[in-house]
């Protein structure tokens, strides 16, 4: 059973509200990576220790998702979203107030516990409300939050960190989160249609039914590969660009600005392409195309700024672009009656994959006597292998279109 389809205007407002919520928790996660050089120097930690700081958020989100699967379908979507979002804002505020590496680690874990479930809830709401034939476009709108966070959020966050401190950046994200929570409270519908299903299973029963479905299990494999393909490389881009490519600290925001502007334009294009060409075909195309910038960004030497921007922008466009058909595939692979539980478990799978990939990437890279990053290309090969495996696995999935039988 799905929510009644809203009017086009209300649907757009719902998608924009979800995009705003996604913007803040994506920014909270993404801002850690360009701040990597500051954290390694400030706390005197290794690249692997910084990778663990990134992984702490995603691994905590994974554990939280497993717990959330026991209750996510027992509450109205709006109420649960607002509670978790408020707790996420408080955890982000704690990040901004953290005085030490240990305190920051604890705050990042708390942010992951609450923030990781927000993505699953947003995707569940899209799956509940938006019909299959428009779901690619809807995902394109919601996922423009990634583009906006890179266009405006990351550069602005780095600017705040440069002029004030990294503490102020997280405090600012917490303040913006409070603003979007108010907007969500005013604009989101109740979203409790799933509570009126007559044959709702118990929480553990729902988890059992999700895991018993072969299609769901293959979807989880696909989902993990989707995340692993990028996050063996993404957390270390800023460190590599400063040490090996030779970009100045003041030039790093340009990477995210250029990449964000490009993805802001291409996200809507890929959303329409997903609905017109087909979700699986579009994903396979982009998952293969991403291999070139994925390897290219890890093999850059001392090049002019424009060349670094060209490669990094292509990387952001392809890496974020494949997520649009990828997430449309995942929401459609879920049994509509179990979509909330499925998407919450899926958030755990994705978070665990992101954390594991970041940790593996940190183990593969090293520094030479001059402080240059070595073997970064090995992390890219791991990501490329994951992407190609996802291309094969996606063919095993059946997609629910809202008809009586699923379709590919």
SULHU-V961017 format. One record per helix or strand. SS is the DSSP state (alpha for helix, beta for strand). FROM is the first residue (numbers start at 1). TO is the last residue. If there is no record, write none. Layout:
BEGIN
SS/FROM/TO
SS/FROM/TO
END
This chain:
BEGIN
alpha/8/34
alpha/36/43
alpha/47/68
alpha/72/74
alpha/77/97
alpha/101/129
alpha/132/142
alpha/144/163
alpha/166/187
alpha/193/196
alpha/203/212
alpha/214/231
alpha/234/245
alpha/249/277
alpha/279/299
alpha/305/333
alpha/336/364
beta/366/367
beta/373/374
alpha/376/396
beta/399/399
beta/407/407
END
